[in-house]
Amino acid sequence: MVTGKTRFVPLLAHPIHHVRTPPLFNAECEQRELDMIMVPLNVRPDMLEQAINAFRAMDNVAGMVVTIPHKASIAELCDKKIGAANLVGACNIVRRESDGCLTGAMFDGEGFVAGLKHCDNDPVGRRTLLVGAGGAASGIGYALLNSGVDELTIANRSMEKAEKLADYLGSIFPRAKVGYAPPDPKGFDLIINGTALGMHFDDPLPINVDRLDSNSLVAEVVMQPDMTPLLVAAEKRGCRIHKGIHMIEQQVRLLVDFLQ
């Protein structure tokens, strides 16, 4: 039951139809008997700053969960960033402090790696290709290397952006082999789509699936649809697949913890 004491957590996205976090978040709050609720809000990029400034003034806003396309932009609006958010310059959650200041964090990577391990797909020891260099991909790249992955290649539509992220992560994890290359999955044990490609029916595939090795594991961050065109094509090639929903299933408790 929503009352005047309920703490409000907007989920900010554009578009909004693909989000799957609110039911999981609200179920976690109900299980813990927390008077806190998440509601998805469709916020255009050009209106993000105005929305954030409004939330600063609302005492019953616990914070905001953030997804595509706002993860990098909202980091610039935070008063402070901690953990992976401070390193990769992107946030997927923001806590509103009692004085209206905003503290940003990034749990996408931690949730993604936890999801892999929960499904018995430990990434350690796998030659890994990460497609994407945006907010979610940056957090995932950091978490993979932090978990012990020692060979990571980053591919992106903008090779300059892929090179920049690879160089940055390589400087944080100097013992790992971190590089950048075109999105060719041949020879990789783990291929991760860290982009939004697959969310819309007419999106191109992020990789050439004909180059997939049949013993590879292909993983998604896109949660809607449940079976993206990439996962469907990879399964037809005989690959094992890992759905995007597993990232948020394992991450939701971290989000709730951060806002308590």
Secondary structure as a PSIPRED ss2 file (coil, helix, strand):
# PSIPRED VFORMAT (PSIPRED V4.0)

   1 M C   1.000  0.000  0.000
   2 V C   1.000  0.000  0.000
   3 T C   1.000  0.000  0.000
   4 G C   1.000  0.000  0.000
   5 K C   1.000  0.000  0.000
   6 T C   1.000  0.000  0.000
   7 R E   0.000  0.000  1.000
   8 F E   0.000  0.000  1.000
   9 V E   0.000  0.000  1.000
  10 P E   0.000  0.000  1.000
  11 L E   0.000  0.000  1.000
  12 L E   0.000  0.000  1.000
  13 A E   0.000  0.000  1.000
  14 H C   1.000  0.000  0.000
  15 P C   1.000  0.000  0.000
  16 I C   1.000  0.000  0.000
  17 H C   1.000  0.000  0.000
  18 H C   1.000  0.000  0.000
  19 V C   1.000  0.000  0.000
  20 R C   1.000  0.000  0.000
  21 T H   0.000  1.000  0.000
  22 P H   0.000  1.000  0.000
  23 P H   0.000  1.000  0.000
  24 L H   0.000  1.000  0.000
  25 F H   0.000  1.000  0.000
  26 N H   0.000  1.000  0.000
  27 A H   0.000  1.000  0.000
  28 E H   0.000  1.000  0.000
  29 C H   0.000  1.000  0.000
  30 E H   0.000  1.000  0.000
  31 Q H   0.000  1.000  0.000
  32 R C   1.000  0.000  0.000
  33 E C   1.000  0.000  0.000
  34 L C   1.000  0.000  0.000
  35 D C   1.000  0.000  0.000
  36 M E   0.000  0.000  1.000
  37 I E   0.000  0.000  1.000
  38 M E   0.000  0.000  1.000
  39 V E   0.000  0.000  1.000
  40 P E   0.000  0.000  1.000
  41 L E   0.000  0.000  1.000
  42 N E   0.000  0.000  1.000
  43 V C   1.000  0.000  0.000
  44 R C   1.000  0.000  0.000
  45 P H   0.000  1.000  0.000
  46 D H   0.000  1.000  0.000
  47 M H   0.000  1.000  0.000
  48 L H   0.000  1.000  0.000
  49 E H   0.000  1.000  0.000
  50 Q H   0.000  1.000  0.000
  51 A H   0.000  1.000  0.000
  52 I H   0.000  1.000  0.000
  53 N H   0.000  1.000  0.000
  54 A H   0.000  1.000  0.000
  55 F H   0.000  1.000  0.000
  56 R H   0.000  1.000  0.000
  57 A C   1.000  0.000  0.000
  58 M C   1.000  0.000  0.000
  59 D C   1.000  0.000  0.000
  60 N C   1.000  0.000  0.000
  61 V E   0.000  0.000  1.000
  62 A C   1.000  0.000  0.000
  63 G E   0.000  0.000  1.000
  64 M E   0.000  0.000  1.000
  65 V E   0.000  0.000  1.000
  66 V E   0.000  0.000  1.000
  67 T C   1.000  0.000  0.000
  68 I C   1.000  0.000  0.000
  69 P C   1.000  0.000  0.000
  70 H C   1.000  0.000  0.000
  71 K H   0.000  1.000  0.000
  72 A H   0.000  1.000  0.000
  73 S H   0.000  1.000  0.000
  74 I H   0.000  1.000  0.000
  75 A H   0.000  1.000  0.000
  76 E H   0.000  1.000  0.000
  77 L H   0.000  1.000  0.000
  78 C C   1.000  0.000  0.000
  79 D C   1.000  0.000  0.000
  80 K E   0.000  0.000  1.000
  81 K E   0.000  0.000  1.000
  82 I C   1.000  0.000  0.000
  83 G C   1.000  0.000  0.000
  84 A H   0.000  1.000  0.000
  85 A H   0.000  1.000  0.000
  86 N H   0.000  1.000  0.000
  87 L H   0.000  1.000  0.000
  88 V H   0.000  1.000  0.000
  89 G C   1.000  0.000  0.000
  90 A C   1.000  0.000  0.000
  91 C C   1.000  0.000  0.000
  92 N C   1.000  0.000  0.000
  93 I E   0.000  0.000  1.000
  94 V E   0.000  0.000  1.000
  95 R E   0.000  0.000  1.000
  96 R E   0.000  0.000  1.000
  97 E C   1.000  0.000  0.000
  98 S C   1.000  0.000  0.000
  99 D C   1.000  0.000  0.000
 100 G C   1.000  0.000  0.000
 101 C C   1.000  0.000  0.000
 102 L E   0.000  0.000  1.000
 103 T E   0.000  0.000  1.000
 104 G E   0.000  0.000  1.000
 105 A E   0.000  0.000  1.000
 106 M C   1.000  0.000  0.000
 107 F C   1.000  0.000  0.000
 108 D H   0.000  1.000  0.000
 109 G H   0.000  1.000  0.000
 110 E H   0.000  1.000  0.000
 111 G H   0.000  1.000  0.000
 112 F H   0.000  1.000  0.000
 113 V H   0.000  1.000  0.000
 114 A H   0.000  1.000  0.000
 115 G H   0.000  1.000  0.000
 116 L H   0.000  1.000  0.000
 117 K H   0.000  1.000  0.000
 118 H H   0.000  1.000  0.000
 119 C C   1.000  0.000  0.000
 120 D C   1.000  0.000  0.000
 121 N C   1.000  0.000  0.000
 122 D C   1.000  0.000  0.000
 123 P C   1.000  0.000  0.000
 124 V C   1.000  0.000  0.000
 125 G C   1.000  0.000  0.000
 126 R C   1.000  0.000  0.000
 127 R C   1.000  0.000  0.000
 128 T E   0.000  0.000  1.000
 129 L E   0.000  0.000  1.000
 130 L E   0.000  0.000  1.000
 131 V E   0.000  0.000  1.000
 132 G C   1.000  0.000  0.000
 133 A C   1.000  0.000  0.000
 134 G C   1.000  0.000  0.000
 135 G H   0.000  1.000  0.000
 136 A H   0.000  1.000  0.000
 137 A H   0.000  1.000  0.000
 138 S H   0.000  1.000  0.000
 139 G H   0.000  1.000  0.000
 140 I H   0.000  1.000  0.000
 141 G H   0.000  1.000  0.000
 142 Y H   0.000  1.000  0.000
 143 A H   0.000  1.000  0.000
 144 L H   0.000  1.000  0.000
 145 L H   0.000  1.000  0.000
 146 N H   0.000  1.000  0.000
 147 S C   1.000  0.000  0.000
 148 G C   1.000  0.000  0.000
 149 V C   1.000  0.000  0.000
 150 D C   1.000  0.000  0.000
 151 E E   0.000  0.000  1.000
 152 L E   0.000  0.000  1.000
 153 T E   0.000  0.000  1.000
 154 I E   0.000  0.000  1.000
 155 A E   0.000  0.000  1.000
 156 N C   1.000  0.000  0.000
 157 R C   1.000  0.000  0.000
 158 S C   1.000  0.000  0.000
 159 M H   0.000  1.000  0.000
 160 E H   0.000  1.000  0.000
 161 K H   0.000  1.000  0.000
 162 A H   0.000  1.000  0.000
 163 E H   0.000  1.000  0.000
 164 K H   0.000  1.000  0.000
 165 L H   0.000  1.000  0.000
 166 A H   0.000  1.000  0.000
 167 D H   0.000  1.000  0.000
 168 Y H   0.000  1.000  0.000
 169 L H   0.000  1.000  0.000
 170 G H   0.000  1.000  0.000
 171 S H   0.000  1.000  0.000
 172 I H   0.000  1.000  0.000
 173 F C   1.000  0.000  0.000
 174 P C   1.000  0.000  0.000
 175 R C   1.000  0.000  0.000
 176 A C   1.000  0.000  0.000
 177 K E   0.000  0.000  1.000
 178 V E   0.000  0.000  1.000
 179 G E   0.000  0.000  1.000
 180 Y E   0.000  0.000  1.000
 181 A C   1.000  0.000  0.000
 182 P C   1.000  0.000  0.000
 183 P C   1.000  0.000  0.000
 184 D C   1.000  0.000  0.000
 185 P C   1.000  0.000  0.000
 186 K C   1.000  0.000  0.000
 187 G C   1.000  0.000  0.000
 188 F C   1.000  0.000  0.000
 189 D C   1.000  0.000  0.000
 190 L E   0.000  0.000  1.000
 191 I E   0.000  0.000  1.000
 192 I E   0.000  0.000  1.000
 193 N E   0.000  0.000  1.000
 194 G C   1.000  0.000  0.000
 195 T C   1.000  0.000  0.000
 196 A C   1.000  0.000  0.000
 197 L C   1.000  0.000  0.000
 198 G C   1.000  0.000  0.000
 199 M C   1.000  0.000  0.000
 200 H C   1.000  0.000  0.000
 201 F C   1.000  0.000  0.000
 202 D C   1.000  0.000  0.000
 203 D C   1.000  0.000  0.000
 204 P C   1.000  0.000  0.000
 205 L C   1.000  0.000  0.000
 206 P C   1.000  0.000  0.000
 207 I C   1.000  0.000  0.000
 208 N C   1.000  0.000  0.000
 209 V H   0.000  1.000  0.000
 210 D H   0.000  1.000  0.000
 211 R H   0.000  1.000  0.000
 212 L C   1.000  0.000  0.000
 213 D C   1.000  0.000  0.000
 214 S C   1.000  0.000  0.000
 215 N C   1.000  0.000  0.000
 216 S C   1.000  0.000  0.000
 217 L E   0.000  0.000  1.000
 218 V E   0.000  0.000  1.000
 219 A E   0.000  0.000  1.000
 220 E E   0.000  0.000  1.000
 221 V C   1.000  0.000  0.000
 222 V C   1.000  0.000  0.000
 223 M C   1.000  0.000  0.000
 224 Q C   1.000  0.000  0.000
 225 P C   1.000  0.000  0.000
 226 D C   1.000  0.000  0.000
 227 M C   1.000  0.000  0.000
 228 T C   1.000  0.000  0.000
 229 P H   0.000  1.000  0.000
 230 L H   0.000  1.000  0.000
 231 L H   0.000  1.000  0.000
 232 V H   0.000  1.000  0.000
 233 A H   0.000  1.000  0.000
 234 A H   0.000  1.000  0.000
 235 E H   0.000  1.000  0.000
 236 K H   0.000  1.000  0.000
 237 R C   1.000  0.000  0.000
 238 G C   1.000  0.000  0.000
 239 C C   1.000  0.000  0.000
 240 R E   0.000  0.000  1.000
 241 I E   0.000  0.000  1.000
 242 H E   0.000  0.000  1.000
 243 K C   1.000  0.000  0.000
 244 G C   1.000  0.000  0.000
 245 I H   0.000  1.000  0.000
 246 H H   0.000  1.000  0.000
 247 M H   0.000  1.000  0.000
 248 I H   0.000  1.000  0.000
 249 E H   0.000  1.000  0.000
 250 Q H   0.000  1.000  0.000
 251 Q H   0.000  1.000  0.000
 252 V H   0.000  1.000  0.000
 253 R H   0.000  1.000  0.000
 254 L H   0.000  1.000  0.000
 255 L H   0.000  1.000  0.000
 256 V H   0.000  1.000  0.000
 257 D H   0.000  1.000  0.000
 258 F H   0.000  1.000  0.000
 259 L H   0.000  1.000  0.000
 260 Q C   1.000  0.000  0.000
